[in-house]
Amino acid sequence: MTVGPVQLLVLGFTHPTFSGDILNELERLRDADMVRVIDSLVVRKSARGEVEVDRLSNLTTDEAVEVGSKVGALIGLGAAGEAGMRAGAKAGASAAARGASVFTEEQTWNVIDDIPNDSAAALVLLEHHWAVPLRDAVARSGGFPLGGRFVSPLDLVEIGLLSTEEAEQPVVMASAHVMGRT
């Protein structure tokens, strides 16, 4: 399995009304081989402060073991060279086989502490599988990434590609907020 570029999405929800739309869309994208959810953590707090935590990955067990092996190998390589890489690959594969989450218990509690009642937060580690052929073509051409970020609707207003009225639409403004532009 080839792993594509991985992105961490951090999403907030005020008065969340989860109806399955997000899960359905993630499954549709998975079925189209566009993205895969490596791991996710969703923390909901009711109006009374009651907490509910959910995790999701749409990797198969074999895919999770392979991703865990690669992530463990990279961590091991950085920590202890080639020997660390081998040990890290083994440890990462073993943790993935046991269903271990990328997000730690400490991170879960930090999210719980940081969100107000009647809201939710989601951390989603998302692999952009659609980008693998593009990444490989860039590499074959001698290219490499120098940086990147999402362009918000507010940036598009500044350069004249979107009107202020269009940028003020709720869906557009919500995406601008998620991208840290408001």
Phi and psi in degrees as a GROMACS rama.xvg file:
@    title "Ramachandran Plot"
@    xaxis  label "Phi"
@    yaxis  label "Psi"
@TYPE xy
-91.8778  134.097  THR-2
-99.1326  127.833  VAL-3
-87.2863  -177.312  GLY-4
-56.5169  139.976  PRO-5
-113.403  136.995  VAL-6
-127.981  140.824  GLN-7
-100.135  116.643  LEU-8
-98.4019  135.077  LEU-9
-120.893  115.409  VAL-10
-120.222  144.257  LEU-11
-119.032  150.463  GLY-12
-135.78  125.549  PHE-13
-97.2908  132.292  THR-14
47.8731  60.3653  HIS-15
-62.0384  138.63  PRO-16
-129.485  71.6268  THR-17
-71.2325  116.995  PHE-18
-113.904  2.34684  SER-19
101.497  -7.16385  GLY-20
-59.0762  -43.2757  ASP-21
-67.279  -46.6385  ILE-22
-60.439  -42.5716  LEU-23
-60.7982  -41.3421  ASN-24
-68.4695  -41.0762  GLU-25
-62.2146  -39.0207  LEU-26
-68.2183  -39.3447  GLU-27
-61.2744  -44.1681  ARG-28
-66.2901  -36.156  LEU-29
-64.9288  -47.6785  ARG-30
-60.5619  -31.594  ASP-31
-84.9556  4.01779  ALA-32
59.4797  35.5807  ASP-33
-96.7356  -45.6668  MET-34
-138.436  160.688  VAL-35
-136.278  138.097  ARG-36
-86.218  110.621  VAL-37
-71.9185  -43.9439  ILE-38
-163.704  154.613  ASP-39
-151.474  156.369  SER-40
-136.23  122.921  LEU-41
-120.419  124.652  VAL-42
-118.141  123.754  VAL-43
-116.437  138.581  ARG-44
-120.415  127.235  LYS-45
-72.9664  173.612  SER-46
-60.537  -27.0535  ALA-47
-90.7872  0.824561  ARG-48
89.7698  7.77608  GLY-49
-72.3369  137.67  GLU-50
-108.192  138.262  VAL-51
-131.354  131.479  GLU-52
-120.376  130.336  VAL-53
-126.866  148.117  ASP-54
-125.44  150.209  ARG-55
-147.381  140.471  LEU-56
-144.188  137.723  SER-57
-109.617  27.4267  ASN-58
-83.4657  144.404  LEU-59
-70.0182  167.714  THR-60
-59.7218  -43.378  THR-61
-62.6085  -41.8486  ASP-62
-64.8134  -41.2767  GLU-63
-62.7877  -41.5311  ALA-64
-63.4277  -42.7259  VAL-65
-66.2641  -44.408  GLU-66
-63.719  -44.5996  VAL-67
-58.3905  -40.2994  GLY-68
-62.8398  -43.9513  SER-69
-68.2219  -43.6539  LYS-70
-63.6753  -45.1201  VAL-71
-61.0471  -39.4025  GLY-72
-63.8069  -41.7058  ALA-73
-65.2281  -42.5947  LEU-74
-64.3698  -45.2785  ILE-75
-62.8561  -39.4064  GLY-76
-61.3782  -45.2145  LEU-77
-66.6576  -32.4457  GLY-78
-85.1783  -35.6622  ALA-79
-147.937  27.1042  ALA-80
68.4583  -152.503  GLY-81
-63.2983  -39.7441  GLU-82
-64.6514  -40.746  ALA-83
-64.2804  -34.505  GLY-84
-62.6577  -45.4681  MET-85
-64.3675  -45.7542  ARG-86
-65.0655  -40.5062  ALA-87
-64.8572  -39.3808  GLY-88
-61.6679  -43.2697  ALA-89
-65.4324  -45.8302  LYS-90
-65.0031  -41.2966  ALA-91
-64.7171  -41.106  GLY-92
-65.62  -41.4409  ALA-93
-64.5837  -44.0978  SER-94
-62.5975  -42.3741  ALA-95
-64.5307  -38.6474  ALA-96
-64.0652  -30.328  ALA-97
-82.731  -2.82665  ARG-98
84.7005  20.5888  GLY-99
-63.0838  147.261  ALA-100
-96.4014  149.608  SER-101
-65.8193  -37.1142  VAL-102
-84.8113  126.951  PHE-103
-81.3235  166.025  THR-104
-59.2562  -38.8033  GLU-105
-62.6551  -42.6125  GLU-106
-63.3651  -37.9239  GLN-107
-59.4567  -47.5898  THR-108
-66.1754  -35.9761  TRP-109
-61.7029  -42.0625  ASN-110
-63.8618  -44.6709  VAL-111
-58.5161  -44.5243  ILE-112
-66.3984  -31.0453  ASP-113
-87.64  -15.5185  ASP-114
-100.62  141.639  ILE-115
-77.2008  166.687  PRO-116
-59.5429  154.411  ASN-117
60.0625  41.5744  ASP-118
-150.491  177.665  SER-119
-149.456  158.255  ALA-120
-135.221  147.263  ALA-121
-133.78  134.43  ALA-122
-111.905  123.085  LEU-123
-127.845  119.099  VAL-124
-93.7156  107.056  LEU-125
-115.922  126.326  LEU-126
-93.2018  128.334  GLU-127
-89.9665  84.4323  HIS-128
-67.0068  -29.2215  HIS-129
-60.3646  -24.6834  TRP-130
-85.3581  -7.09685  ALA-131
-57.8298  -50.7786  VAL-132
-62.3826  -36.4353  PRO-133
-66.4187  -46.7675  LEU-134
-57.2761  -44.4062  ARG-135
-65.6454  -38.7082  ASP-136
-64.3817  -40.6843  ALA-137
-62.1062  -45.5067  VAL-138
-62.7467  -42.1634  ALA-139
-63.048  -25.5126  ARG-140
-90.1166  4.93987  SER-141
85.296  12.2792  GLY-142
-92.7299  166.352  GLY-143
-156.52  154.135  PHE-144
-71.0026  137.73  PRO-145
-107.715  -19.4674  LEU-146
163.814  -176.184  GLY-147
166.15  160.662  GLY-148
-166.247  164.173  ARG-149
-73.2692  143.65  PHE-150
-96.8154  125.105  VAL-151
-85.9972  160.716  SER-152
-57.8882  -31.6635  PRO-153
-65.7602  -34.1044  LEU-154
-64.5627  -38.2351  ASP-155
-68.2443  -32.3403  LEU-156
-64.2089  -43.7203  VAL-157
-58.9241  -33.4094  GLU-158
-100.887  5.33186  ILE-159
86.0042  11.7504  GLY-160
-90.0549  -8.89995  LEU-161
-144.266  138.657  LEU-162
-79.0366  160.225  SER-163
-60.3921  -39.0193  THR-164
-61.7608  -43.1491  GLU-165
-64.2001  -39.8571  GLU-166
-68.7349  -22.2095  ALA-167
-85.5732  -4.28454  GLU-168
-63.8425  142.11  GLN-169
-54.0307  -43.3426  PRO-170
-66.1765  -41.8571  VAL-171
-65.8239  -43.9763  VAL-172
-66.9805  -35.7703  MET-173
-62.4973  -41.9909  ALA-174
-68.6782  -33.8897  SER-175
-66.593  -38.848  ALA-176
-64.9671  -42.875  HIS-177
-60.9175  -34.4338  VAL-178
-85.9982  9.51202  MET-179
78.4662  24.7252  GLY-180
-103.299  -0.54222  ARG-181
